Amino acid sequence: MALEFTDANFEELVLRSDKPVIVDFWAEWCGPCRMVGPIVNQLGEEYGEKAVVGKLNVDQNPGITTKFGIRNIPTILFFKGGEQVDKQVGAVPKQVLEGKLQKLI
C-alpha cells in the first residue's frame, strides 16, 4: 500500500529518505489518476523493502505541488538522495513505472 505524503511530511519521508522514492501527484476528480492509483499501490506492496512509494493529493497539499511545478496529473516524480531524478506525466502501464524504479534501486 502507498503512503500518504503531505506538505507537512514531504521533507522527512521523501527528501530525507535513504531509499528511492516514488511520489504520485493525484486528485479525487482525476480519471487517469484512478487508473494509476492501483498501480502505485501495487508498487508499494512489491517494493516496500527497497523503495518508498506514496501519493500526494494536489488539492490538499498546494505547497509541494507548487514547489515541483505540477500542472498536469497524474504526475509521478522519482527521487533518489533527496533529488528529483525522473518524471512521468500521464497514465502509463505498470511496466513503465516499474522500469524507472528498477533503475534507481
N, C-alpha and C positions, 0 to 999 in steps of 0.2 A: 504494500500500500504506500502511496505517496504521502510525504509530509506536507503540512500546510505552511508555506512561507508567508511572512507578513513584513510590512515596513519595519516593525519592531524587532523581528528575529533574523532578518536577512543577513546582516553583517556576521552575526555569530554562526548561523547554520550554513551559509553559502560562502562568504568571503574568507572566513577563518577555517573552513573545512580542510582536513588533510587528505580527503578523498576527492575524486572528481564529482562535480555536482551538475544535475540537470534541473533547470527551472522552467516549468510550463506556465507561461503567462496566458490566462484564460478569463472568461466571464460566463455567467449563467446563461445569458441570452445568445451566446455564440454557438451556432450549429456545428461548424467544423471543430470547435473546442470539445464538443460532446463526442466527436469521433476519436479525437486524440487522447482524451482523458483516460479511457480504459487501457490504452497502450502505455501511457505513462505509469499507471498503477501496476501493470504487469512488469515493467522495467524495474520499478521499485521493489517488487517482490523478488524478482530474479537476480538483481544486482545489489541488493541491500547490504551485503557484506563488503562490496567493492566500491560502491558509489552512494552518494546521497541524491535521492530523487524526490522532487516535490513540485507543488503547484502554487502559483501566486495569483489571487483574484485581482484583476486590474481595477475593478470598480471599488474594492475595499482598501486597496493599497496604492494610492496615486503617487506616493513619494518614489518608491523603487521603480514603478512603471515609467515615470517621467525621467528618472536618472538614467535609465538604459534606453530611452528613446523609443519605447514600444508604441507603435502606431497601428499595427495590424495584429490580430490574434486569430488563431493561436500562434505565438512565437515561443520557440524553445531555445533557451540560451544554455550553453555548456561552459562550465567554469573549471579551472584547474589552478591550484595555488592562489586562489583569490582573484584570478583574472579571467575575463571572458575570452574563451579561445575558439568558440564556434557558435553558429546560429542557424536555426531552421525556422522559416516563416511558412505558415500554412499547414494543412493536414497532409501527412505523409504516412506511408506504411511503416510498420514496426521496424522492419529491417533497416530502414534509412536511419532512424534514431539509434538503433542498436549498433549499427556500424560506426556512427560518430562517437558513441560512448566507448566502444571497444578500443578505439584509437587513444583514448585518454587513460585507460586502465593499465 
